Amino acid sequence: MIGQPEVEKALLHQLDTPVRFGERVASIHEDDDGVTVTTEAGRTTRAKYAIGADGARSSVRQGLGIGFQGTKPEMIWAVLDAFLDTDFPVCSEIITFQLNGQSRVSWIPRERGMSRFYVLLDGDVTQEKAEASIREHLAPHRVDFVRTEWFSTFEVRERIASAFVTKEGKGRIVLAGDAAHVHSVNGGQGLNTGIADAFGLIWRLALACRWQEKGAGGADPGGVVSTYDLERRTVAQDVINVAARLVRDTMHTAKQYVATIEKNAGYITGMGVAYSEIGSRLIVDSERGIWKAGRRCPDLTLASRRLADDQQQQWQRQLRLYSLARYGRFLILAIGGASNDLHAFQRFRHAADILTLASAAEVGAVGGGQDDSDGSCPTTYASDLVAPEDSFHVLVRPDMYIGYVGDAEGVVEYLLNLFP
Ligand SMILES: Cc1cc2nc3c(=O)[nH]c(=O)nc-3n(C[C@H](O)[C@H](O)[C@H](O)COP(=O)(O)OP(=O)(O)OC[C@H]3O[C@@H](n4cnc5c(N)ncnc54)[C@H](O)[C@@H]3O)c2cc1C
């Protein structure tokens, strides 16, 4: 419910790279060793890789001749952000209104007490028609538009780039965000999918740069950049399909529309997006219980251990697994009894963190005794979701997707492919 300008401001705040607004890219050229980008201000930048995240009309994509195919369902929506005076019982959730068997108006509460409306109209799409439609849908309640801060229209387009990485996945120019995929706003997945592209891409580029610094040739020496193309293009197509179903369901009852949202909640929230069974070489088909390669690592609630004043171990402080993860690094989880094999991973300490997850039911039996939070040895936590008999490893990628579940040899083999 937080407006995109607020999200962008917060993200910009985190960047330590200067952003030059209003400076358009005039040309982009790729050769064997890198990419050269020239702007309309005459500035030239040379880099190992370039990311074309220049929106739906991406000149980078067009300049490279990458196709952008799809459908246009001939639906034009009005969008408005307004402050209302109404006797409608306002709530803090999205409401879809049904009238004459269709669901053409959605009301989304925004920051500052503002309301966002999406209104599907026929013929000319104007602010007056949108406001009249909202009044009709909310009747018999009274609605006065005190101040409309923003009004716009958008035509639904469902398109996907034919490649997200140049040279059939082996090039140096990568597309992300709306430059790579566009769809209807239903489900609110556009910016979210773009951010997930970035989250899935940057660690791969960092890994590829590392290989090149060590003397490896080619744009994708470890074969990781091409997996971005495969994984994110598959997900983008699924997101487009979900948004397409949703936008067409606005022509049906609200019950049907909401049922489609509920059915696809995993995709809409991003929590259910998975890379299993699509042939990515960074996903080794394997699973144990709640752990499955290709799925997001579960964000378990953990209890950490410390020495109490009387030197007895205590399990205390609840925290979430994700709060321990550091972006850019792999995470090796030694589940239950598997904590005996950890010496095998010492050679990967520069790239991977190691955590031991013990069964909360067996806490008393977990030995060790030392406070191991200084990083000299793996840190141990307890979880209700670890069973006393569990004994295996889970390798979690920097984007928090599980790459492998199994024995220590399998983890070593996986990491040796990336860090020989
Ligand atoms: C009405 C509406 C509601 C939406 N609601 C949601 C929502 O609730 N949730 C959600 O997740 N998404 C939502 N979206 C989608 C979301 O806005 C987009 O998916 C998102 O902005 C895409 O981000 P992007 O950075 O890929 O592209 P953009 O936001 O389009 O940014 C591209 C940038 O590249 C710049 N640029 C373009 N060409 C050049 C060039 N040649 N040189 C240099 N710079 C260039 C542009 O100026 C722009 O700053 C909504 C979209 C609309 C229209």
The ligand as a MOL file (V3000), in Angstrom:
LIG
                    3D

  0  0  0     0  0            999 V3000
M  V30 BEGIN CTAB
M  V30 COUNTS 53 58 0 0 0
M  V30 BEGIN ATOM
M  V30 1 C -0.9770 2.7300 -12.4060 0
M  V30 2 C 0.1000 1.7580 -12.0590 0
M  V30 3 C 0.0460 1.0720 -10.8410 0
M  V30 4 C 1.0120 0.1520 -10.4940 0
M  V30 5 N 0.9310 -0.4990 -9.2860 0
M  V30 6 C 1.8880 -1.3850 -8.9300 0
M  V30 7 C 1.8320 -2.0730 -7.6730 0
M  V30 8 O 0.8990 -1.8820 -6.8800 0
M  V30 9 N 2.8160 -2.9520 -7.3660 0
M  V30 10 C 3.8550 -3.1870 -8.2080 0
M  V30 11 O 4.7350 -3.9930 -7.8710 0
M  V30 12 N 3.9450 -2.5500 -9.4150 0
M  V30 13 C 2.9780 -1.6670 -9.7930 0
M  V30 14 N 3.0530 -1.0300 -11.0100 0
M  V30 15 C 4.1170 -1.3860 -11.9400 0
M  V30 16 C 5.4000 -0.6060 -11.6610 0
M  V30 17 O 5.1310 0.7740 -11.6690 0
M  V30 18 C 6.4440 -0.9470 -12.7200 0
M  V30 19 O 6.5090 -2.3340 -12.8860 0
M  V30 20 C 7.8170 -0.4110 -12.3140 0
M  V30 21 O 7.8390 0.9910 -12.2800 0
M  V30 22 C 8.8990 -0.8800 -13.2820 0
M  V30 23 O 10.1380 -0.3870 -12.8340 0
M  V30 24 P 11.3330 -0.2710 -13.8310 0
M  V30 25 O 12.4430 0.3720 -13.0530 0
M  V30 26 O 11.5850 -1.5640 -14.5060 0
M  V30 27 O 10.8380 0.7350 -14.9790 0
M  V30 28 P 10.4150 2.2400 -14.8570 0
M  V30 29 O 9.7660 2.5300 -13.5480 0
M  V30 30 O 9.6450 2.5390 -16.1060 0
M  V30 31 O 11.7900 3.0330 -14.8550 0
M  V30 32 C 12.5900 3.1100 -16.0170 0
M  V30 33 C 13.5210 4.3030 -15.8690 0
M  V30 34 O 14.4230 4.3160 -16.9790 0
M  V30 35 C 14.5130 5.6440 -17.4580 0
M  V30 36 N 14.9060 5.5950 -18.8860 0
M  V30 37 C 14.1500 5.2240 -19.9500 0
M  V30 38 N 14.8670 5.2940 -21.0920 0
M  V30 39 C 16.1010 5.7010 -20.7390 0
M  V30 40 C 17.2960 5.9650 -21.4610 0
M  V30 41 N 17.4000 5.8280 -22.8030 0
M  V30 42 N 18.3790 6.3690 -20.7660 0
M  V30 43 C 18.3300 6.5170 -19.4200 0
M  V30 44 N 17.2240 6.2730 -18.6750 0
M  V30 45 C 16.1320 5.8820 -19.3300 0
M  V30 46 C 13.1450 6.2460 -17.2250 0
M  V30 47 O 13.2240 7.6590 -17.1920 0
M  V30 48 C 12.7850 5.6420 -15.8760 0
M  V30 49 O 13.2750 6.4170 -14.8180 0
M  V30 50 C 2.0780 -0.1050 -11.3910 0
M  V30 51 C 2.1450 0.5680 -12.6210 0
M  V30 52 C 1.1620 1.5000 -12.9580 0
M  V30 53 C 1.2240 2.2070 -14.2890 0
M  V30 END ATOM
M  V30 BEGIN BOND
M  V30 1 1 1 2
M  V30 2 1 2 3
M  V30 3 2 2 52
M  V30 4 2 3 4
M  V30 5 1 4 5
M  V30 6 1 4 50
M  V30 7 2 5 6
M  V30 8 1 6 7
M  V30 9 1 6 13
M  V30 10 2 7 8
M  V30 11 1 7 9
M  V30 12 1 9 10
M  V30 13 2 10 11
M  V30 14 1 10 12
M  V30 15 2 12 13
M  V30 16 1 13 14
M  V30 17 1 14 15
M  V30 18 1 14 50
M  V30 19 1 15 16
M  V30 20 1 16 17
M  V30 21 1 16 18
M  V30 22 1 18 19
M  V30 23 1 18 20
M  V30 24 1 20 21
M  V30 25 1 20 22
M  V30 26 1 22 23
M  V30 27 1 23 24
M  V30 28 2 24 25
M  V30 29 1 24 26
M  V30 30 1 24 27
M  V30 31 1 27 28
M  V30 32 2 28 29
M  V30 33 1 28 30
M  V30 34 1 28 31
M  V30 35 1 31 32
M  V30 36 1 32 33
M  V30 37 1 33 34
M  V30 38 1 33 48
M  V30 39 1 34 35
M  V30 40 1 35 36
M  V30 41 1 35 46
M  V30 42 1 36 37
M  V30 43 1 36 45
M  V30 44 2 37 38
M  V30 45 1 38 39
M  V30 46 1 39 40
M  V30 47 2 39 45
M  V30 48 1 40 41
M  V30 49 2 40 42
M  V30 50 1 42 43
M  V30 51 2 43 44
M  V30 52 1 44 45
M  V30 53 1 46 47
M  V30 54 1 46 48
M  V30 55 1 48 49
M  V30 56 2 50 51
M  V30 57 1 51 52
M  V30 58 1 52 53
M  V30 END BOND
M  V30 END CTAB
M  END
